[in-house]
Amino acid sequence: MSAGNRPQPMTARPGARLHGTAQVPGDKSVSHRALILGALAVGETRIDGLLEGQDVLDTAEAMRAFGATVHRDAPGRWRVHGVGVGGFAEPGRVIDCGNSGTGVRLIMGAMATTPIAATFTGDASLVKRPMARVTDPLSLFGAQTLGRTGGRLPMTVLGARDPVPVRYALPVPSAQVKSAVLLAGLNAPGRTVVIEREATRDHSERMLRGFGAEVTVEDGAEGRVIALTGQPELRPQQLSVPRDPSSGAFPVCAALIAEGSEVRVPGVGLNPTRAGLFDTLREMGADLTFENAREEGGEPVADLVARFSPDLKGVEVPPARAASMIDEYPVLAAVAACAEGRTVMRGVGELRVKESDRIDAMAEGLRACGVTVEEGPDWWIVHGRGAGGVPGGAQVASRLDHRIAMSFLVLGLAARAPITVDDAAPIVTSFPDFLPLMQGLGAVITPEQKAA
């Protein structure tokens, strides 16, 4: 939210051609994990390219509360002096994770096998999100939790005094739950095992190995089996955070639907467990190319070049792809509105328990903009109106959700009439430079002044 919890309306207007280079921020998922594992290492970890959105800053502050020393040396350059696995101190204040489901769930996992107590809270959106999906497996280690009805924040976690390793099959695909269990397993003796039927983003496994943990990944009859050997001494690292594909999605998608546009987005992370959106866009006929493929910080990256694509076609997105693009469905829906035919998205029930019910939020907003949408418990269908066919001219509700706000601002650049988002303040949680970056490309996106 904005200062004083005042909404910040913002309007995107069509007609501009986007051109230039979009230097999107560091990957949010990698940034959270870099701070947490740096705090659990013995010695000083140096991080370059850290995302400085509010979500990640809240995680940095939490690591300080647990006893780690965290310094910002320059924009994107941070140092974390860790306390070692099992070395977290009991915080003297409530841990406020703001808007970040990733932050709170991973931090709960990281402290759940240390015999300390911590109380967690968040903003108006986060306190509505379910935590039982994390606290249930953490209880298997011996941790105890006390929260609001329905397993919601504020919540106090009592870390296990004598933790035991666990074997846990994920009931739903969730990198957050998987990562929380693996982080808890760090301070439990023996091998902690997580089984996932569908592969989710694997940043935690990659980074844990980089810090010196013993992590194995095998495909078996049950699915993907990740095993971690507990009680390692994590070694400090020098990390380079790749640029966030979820943030890169917005200038990429804007260029695809805004007539005459061409935008380059350098250094975007293309981890196979995160690149589902770009595969889908190319299947729709997007003029999207990858250049200068390379590896940074253990993650594959490339420069993306996106050009206006007037002949986009609706597709059926494979449900198995959902985990690799779960955060990108809102902006995909904006692109789908500008394509010909139906775009069908199934197996996406997870969208209903994000910062908002993203299926309902996008469906409501798209309908207000003149786009037909069908929806069910874990599916939705956007009936595209073709290039230049979205009427627009509406005010839509962001519902305190940064991705909803940015997705409709992207759509407003290609609609026939401007689209206003009622509150763009939540954008700062993940993409603090969204507005100047988009304006620098030529987008006409302007804050609205509300009457006093």
PAFI-910744 format. One line per field, with one value per residue (C-alpha): y, x, z; residue number from 0. Coordinates in Angstrom, 3 decimals. Each point is the difference from the previous one (the first is absolute). Layout:
v <- Y/...
u <- X/...
w <- Z/...
i <- NUM/...
***
This chain:
v <- 0.000/3.587/2.230/0.437/-2.807/2.459/-1.584/1.093/-0.138/-0.309/0.140/-1.582/1.569/-1.609/1.267/0.105/-2.198/-1.548/-0.021/-0.462/-2.181/-1.017/-0.647/-1.955/-0.680/-3.065/-3.198/0.185/-3.744/-0.158/3.186/-1.377/-3.236/1.768/2.023/-2.974/-2.401/2.759/0.395/-3.766/-0.187/0.430/3.174/2.782/-0.470/2.717/0.496/2.041/0.908/-0.543/1.149/2.954/-0.288/0.194/-3.769/-0.682/2.916/-1.527/-3.297/1.847/1.641/-3.384/-1.466/2.854/-0.805/-3.618/1.140/0.234/3.141/1.426/3.014/1.847/1.294/1.453/-0.421/-3.768/-0.817/-1.564/-1.879/-2.562/-1.312/-3.220/-1.746/-3.587/-2.753/-0.151/3.350/2.218/2.102/0.548/3.278/2.741/1.269/-1.235/-0.963/2.052/-1.565/2.636/-1.366/-2.956/-3.554/-1.259/1.881/-1.108/-3.655/-0.379/1.773/-2.194/-3.031/1.390/0.489/-2.949/-2.406/2.439/0.123/3.606/1.741/2.575/1.782/0.860/2.461/1.845/2.506/-0.168/-2.389/-2.356/-0.538/-1.504/-2.602/-3.624/-1.065/-3.548/-1.294/0.910/-0.467/-3.526/-1.437/2.105/-1.634/-3.344/1.279/0.781/3.690/1.416/2.858/2.190/2.273/1.364/-2.177/-1.757/0.023/3.676/2.772/1.378/-3.280/-1.088/-2.836/-1.970/-1.653/-3.683/-0.673/-3.479/0.077/-3.177/-0.342/-0.467/-1.522/2.163/-0.283/3.377/-0.097/2.886/1.288/2.757/1.134/1.975/-3.086/-2.105/2.654/0.436/-3.738/-0.103/3.015/-1.636/-3.168/1.859/-0.187/-3.491/-3.047/-2.515/0.391/2.115/-1.003/1.968/-1.673/2.055/-1.455/3.076/1.806/3.481/2.706/-1.420/3.105/-1.422/-3.246/1.835/2.539/-2.522/-1.940/3.214/0.675/-3.505/-2.020/-3.563/-0.070/-2.751/0.047/-3.150/-0.882/-3.044/-1.727/2.472/3.022/2.298/-0.931/2.679/-1.133/2.245/-1.134/2.025/1.952/1.139/2.969/2.344/1.908/3.703/0.846/2.775/0.047/1.778/0.143/-0.409/2.415/-1.044/-1.717/0.873/3.700/-0.350/-1.384/3.458/1.954/-3.124/-0.398/3.746/-0.009/-2.962/1.753/3.711/0.785/0.738/-0.953/-1.695/-0.477/-1.741/-1.459/-1.071/-2.650/-1.615/-3.247/-2.939/-2.761/-2.759/-0.014/3.716/0.439/-1.336/3.404/0.538/-3.475/0.792/3.393/-1.544/-2.634/2.878/1.376/2.657/1.539/-0.776/-0.977/-0.992/1.342/-0.342/-3.080/-0.486/-0.970/2.389/-1.021/-3.597/1.025/0.080/3.494/1.681/3.328/0.086/2.003/0.488/1.618/0.956/-3.136/0.834/-3.595/-1.609/-3.048/-1.437/-3.306/-2.627/0.216/-3.487/-0.435/-1.530/3.392/1.823/-0.302/1.573/3.122/0.263/3.680/0.897/-1.068/3.498/1.681/-2.957/0.734/3.584/-1.325/-2.580/2.809/1.422/-3.351/-1.672/-2.840/-1.629/-0.392/-2.831/-0.259/-3.081/-1.426/3.468/-0.177/1.352/3.401/0.275/0.127/2.462/3.659/0.062/-2.470/0.699/-1.882/2.002/3.284/-0.348/-1.292/2.919/2.563/-1.499/-0.063/3.670/0.617/-1.791/-3.446/-3.221/-2.328/-3.381/-1.391/-2.994/-1.134/-0.704/1.206/3.037/0.861/3.394/0.687/2.182/2.997/0.239/2.758/3.354/-1.607/0.479/2.915/0.955/3.232/-1.486/0.374/-3.357/-1.130/-1.163/-1.644/0.824/-2.261/1.308/-2.399/0.864/3.700/-0.384/-2.379/2.471/2.875/-2.109/-0.665/3.706/0.670/-2.063/0.611/2.463/2.189/0.556/-2.434/1.259/-2.151/1.113/-0.548/-0.545/0.407/-3.776/-0.034/1.168/-3.395/-1.736/2.581/3.405/1.472/-1.209/3.469/1.763/-3.067/-0.166/3.759/-0.165/-2.415/2.482/-1.343/2.578/-1.075/2.755/0.216/1.557/2.763/-0.708/2.847/0.898
u <- 0.000/0.991/1.057/-2.889/-1.821/-1.217/-0.764/2.128/-2.121/1.914/-1.075/1.522/-0.853/0.285/1.802/3.670/2.628/2.364/3.686/3.223/1.634/-1.813/2.361/-2.386/0.867/1.620/-1.975/-2.212/0.036/3.796/0.367/-2.069/1.996/3.363/-0.727/-1.310/2.801/2.555/-1.377/0.366/3.568/3.131/1.729/-0.789/-2.058/0.128/-3.000/-0.044/-3.238/-2.305/-3.554/-0.729/-3.779/-1.818/-0.555/3.738/0.805/-2.411/1.894/3.302/-1.441/-1.224/3.496/1.306/-2.650/1.223/3.576/1.674/1.899/-1.393/1.539/-0.873/3.201/-1.482/-3.113/-0.441/3.234/-0.444/2.014/-1.401/2.079/-1.708/-0.436/0.175/-2.617/-1.865/1.473/-3.058/-0.645/-3.505/-1.268/-0.993/-2.825/-2.757/1.250/-1.996/0.268/-2.164/-1.551/2.324/-1.321/3.398/1.807/-2.178/-0.202/3.728/0.938/-2.381/1.755/3.461/-0.756/-2.353/2.733/1.740/-1.322/-1.170/-3.376/-0.946/-3.247/-0.775/-2.446/-0.502/-2.129/-3.727/0.524/2.500/-2.047/-2.754/2.264/0.101/3.059/-1.092/1.585/3.343/-0.715/-1.390/3.300/2.014/-1.924/1.425/3.466/-1.376/-0.811/-3.169/-2.134/-2.767/-1.854/-3.380/-2.889/0.771/3.734/0.449/2.275/0.841/1.606/2.569/2.377/1.762/3.033/0.660/2.358/0.914/-0.823/-0.330/0.428/-3.161/-1.176/-2.713/-1.999/-1.287/-3.804/0.101/2.858/1.621/3.611/-0.680/-1.070/2.812/2.549/-1.381/0.355/3.536/1.044/-1.452/1.893/3.303/-0.032/-1.482/2.292/-0.088/-1.703/-3.068/-1.869/-2.546/-1.977/-1.750/-2.232/0.520/3.327/-0.017/2.662/3.284/1.846/0.257/1.612/2.498/0.919/0.200/2.577/1.900/0.205/1.362/-3.058/-0.326/-3.120/-0.985/-2.814/-1.339/-3.043/-1.817/-3.354/-1.370/1.197/2.979/1.835/2.179/2.127/2.066/2.532/-0.462/2.370/2.536/2.296/-1.075/2.828/-0.417/-0.288/0.382/-3.319/-1.203/-3.796/-1.441/-2.694/-3.505/-1.973/-3.236/0.901/1.387/-3.364/-1.613/2.157/0.166/-3.779/-0.529/2.268/-1.876/-3.393/0.865/0.136/3.432/1.937/3.394/1.552/3.157/0.122/3.584/1.171/-3.365/0.075/-1.176/-0.020/-2.109/-2.272/-0.779/-0.140/-3.482/-1.405/2.568/-0.664/-3.725/0.457/2.028/-2.698/-2.471/2.145/1.913/3.048/2.207/3.650/2.739/3.513/3.372/-0.951/2.335/0.134/0.127/-0.025/-0.750/-3.117/-0.494/-0.633/-0.425/-0.939/-3.638/-1.127/-3.753/-1.684/-3.596/-1.859/-3.369/-0.851/-0.040/-2.259/-1.657/1.384/-0.750/2.729/1.032/-0.970/3.427/1.518/-1.880/2.702/2.585/-2.092/-2.481/0.788/-0.206/-3.592/-1.404/2.193/-0.520/-3.726/0.667/1.829/-2.736/-2.569/1.913/0.270/-2.447/-2.012/-0.127/2.880/-0.759/1.798/-0.643/1.493/0.517/-1.954/3.108/-0.851/-2.961/2.225/2.651/0.143/-3.571/-2.300/1.750/-2.474/-2.913/1.929/1.102/-3.388/-1.817/2.401/0.065/-3.789/-0.060/2.360/-2.337/1.643/-1.983/1.380/-1.205/1.262/-0.197/1.667/3.386/-0.407/-0.857/-0.408/0.673/-1.788/2.439/-1.141/3.054/2.570/-1.536/-3.324/-0.185/-2.367/1.578/-1.270/-0.512/1.274/1.021/0.814/3.534/-1.141/3.359/1.696/3.050/-0.346/-3.655/0.887/2.889/-1.934/-2.829/2.426/1.632/-3.408/-0.808/2.890/-1.751/-3.707/-2.120/-0.546/2.055/-0.149/0.305/1.123/-1.582/3.175/3.457/1.799/0.573/2.268/2.882/0.048/1.547/0.860/0.776/1.240/-2.932/-1.378/3.261/1.133/-3.208/-0.075/3.611/-1.093/-2.642/-3.049/-2.600/-0.698/-0.767/-1.057/-3.409/-0.495/-2.933/-2.106/0.625
w <- 0.000/-0.369/2.860/2.365/-1.820/-2.641/-3.382/-2.956/-3.180/-3.264/-3.644/-3.121/-3.362/-3.428/-3.067/0.994/-1.638/2.513/-0.889/1.907/2.613/3.175/2.910/2.205/3.660/1.477/0.418/3.080/0.698/-0.191/2.081/2.903/0.012/-0.244/3.149/1.972/-0.943/0.514/3.523/0.580/-1.310/2.102/-1.170/-2.447/-3.164/-2.656/-2.271/-3.211/-1.775/2.993/-0.640/2.271/-0.086/3.310/0.181/-0.047/2.307/2.524/-0.223/0.545/3.110/1.237/-0.343/2.153/2.596/0.101/0.696/-3.417/-0.997/-3.242/-1.778/-3.207/-1.577/-3.203/-2.136/-0.393/1.870/3.418/2.622/2.412/2.907/1.010/3.328/-1.255/-0.238/3.313/1.055/-0.292/3.112/1.316/-1.473/2.404/-2.196/-2.277/-3.479/-2.515/-3.458/-1.664/-3.183/-0.491/0.152/-1.147/2.748/2.894/-1.065/-0.634/3.230/1.982/-1.472/0.723/3.726/0.607/1.116/2.349/3.609/-0.117/-0.335/-2.615/-0.836/-3.631/-1.516/-3.280/-1.866/-0.637/-2.902/1.642/3.161/-2.175/-1.618/1.219/1.975/0.864/-3.200/1.617/3.695/-0.509/-1.302/2.466/2.837/-1.149/0.992/3.478/-0.477/1.550/-1.281/1.354/-2.408/-0.967/-1.100/-3.268/0.665/-0.850/1.234/2.496/1.062/2.559/-0.888/2.755/-1.544/0.683/2.910/-1.258/-3.720/-2.015/-3.771/-2.033/-3.246/-1.514/-3.221/-1.146/-0.271/-2.521/-2.173/2.068/-0.045/3.178/1.954/-1.436/0.894/3.531/0.627/-1.404/2.087/3.112/-0.878/0.214/3.796/0.306/0.187/-2.836/-3.385/-0.619/-3.150/-2.042/-2.778/-2.673/-2.675/-2.199/-0.175/1.555/-0.145/1.244/1.197/3.519/-1.110/-2.210/2.658/2.837/-2.016/-0.671/3.744/0.589/1.028/-1.240/-2.175/-2.418/-2.552/-1.628/-2.057/1.354/-0.070/2.585/-1.950/0.507/3.204/1.645/2.934/2.283/2.586/3.160/2.226/-2.597/0.473/-2.754/-1.696/-0.805/-3.677/-2.540/-1.842/-3.128/-0.131/-3.525/-1.118/0.939/-2.799/1.801/-0.159/-3.526/-1.056/0.196/-2.504/-2.205/-0.099/-0.432/-3.066/-1.500/0.115/-0.445/-3.714/-1.453/3.138/0.426/3.437/1.187/3.521/0.812/2.452/0.747/1.969/-2.112/2.572/-1.620/3.053/-0.589/-3.792/-0.734/-0.962/-2.733/-1.440/-0.022/-1.653/-2.804/-0.500/-0.402/-2.805/1.915/-1.652/2.995/-0.326/2.462/-0.566/1.767/2.043/2.977/3.688/2.963/3.654/-0.944/-1.959/-3.806/-1.360/-3.387/-1.565/-1.130/-3.030/-0.387/-3.025/-0.697/-1.066/-1.626/-0.898/3.444/0.297/3.084/1.275/2.609/2.626/1.184/3.680/0.638/-0.845/2.755/2.662/-2.311/-0.635/2.847/0.659/-3.688/-0.722/0.692/-2.626/-2.346/0.297/-1.124/-3.070/-0.598/-0.100/-2.994/-1.811/-2.385/1.486/3.415/2.431/2.399/3.355/2.150/3.175/1.445/3.265/1.758/-1.495/2.348/3.104/-1.138/1.122/-1.299/-1.711/-3.281/-2.179/1.367/-0.014/-3.627/-1.131/1.606/-1.436/-3.486/-0.141/0.981/-2.944/-2.434/-0.064/0.463/2.687/1.235/3.283/2.322/3.235/-1.637/-3.582/-2.081/-3.663/-1.573/-3.292/-1.902/-2.033/-2.254/-0.414/0.825/0.884/3.788/0.767/3.360/1.508/3.469/3.532/1.439/3.532/0.790/3.265/1.642/-2.573/-1.839/-2.940/-0.577/-0.034/-2.450/-2.276/-0.529/-0.550/-2.728/-1.559/0.088/-2.393/-2.705/0.699/-1.961/3.072/3.170/2.917/3.577/2.918/3.264/2.046/-1.467/3.337/0.459/-3.091/2.212/1.758/-3.017/-2.682/1.558/-3.297/-2.114/-0.738/-0.991/-1.954/-2.033/-0.495/-1.181/-2.732/-1.111/1.820/1.000/3.587/2.471/3.639/0.542/2.510/2.290/1.226/3.637
i <- 0/1/2/3/4/5/6/7/8/9/10/11/12/13/14/15/16/17/18/19/20/21/22/23/24/25/26/27/28/29/30/31/32/33/34/35/36/37/38/39/40/41/42/43/44/45/46/47/48/49/50/51/52/53/54/55/56/57/58/59/60/61/62/63/64/65/66/67/68/69/70/71/72/73/74/75/76/77/78/79/80/81/82/83/84/85/86/87/88/89/90/91/92/93/94/95/96/97/98/99/100/101/102/103/104/105/106/107/108/109/110/111/112/113/114/115/116/117/118/119/120/121/122/123/124/125/126/127/128/129/130/131/132/133/134/135/136/137/138/139/140/141/142/143/144/145/146/147/148/149/150/151/152/153/154/155/156/157/158/159/160/161/162/163/164/165/166/167/168/169/170/171/172/173/174/175/176/177/178/179/180/181/182/183/184/185/186/187/188/189/190/191/192/193/194/195/196/197/198/199/200/201/202/203/204/205/206/207/208/209/210/211/212/213/214/215/216/217/218/219/220/221/222/223/224/225/226/227/228/229/230/231/232/233/234/235/236/237/238/239/240/241/242/243/244/245/246/247/248/249/250/251/252/253/254/255/256/257/258/259/260/261/262/263/264/265/266/267/268/269/270/271/272/273/274/275/276/277/278/279/280/281/282/283/284/285/286/287/288/289/290/291/292/293/294/295/296/297/298/299/300/301/302/303/304/305/306/307/308/309/310/311/312/313/314/315/316/317/318/319/320/321/322/323/324/325/326/327/328/329/330/331/332/333/334/335/336/337/338/339/340/341/342/343/344/345/346/347/348/349/350/351/352/353/354/355/356/357/358/359/360/361/362/363/364/365/366/367/368/369/370/371/372/373/374/375/376/377/378/379/380/381/382/383/384/385/386/387/388/389/390/391/392/393/394/395/396/397/398/399/400/401/402/403/404/405/406/407/408/409/410/411/412/413/414/415/416/417/418/419/420/421/422/423/424/425/426/427/428/429/430/431/432/433/434/435/436/437/438/439/440/441/442/443/444/445/446/447/448/449/450/451
***
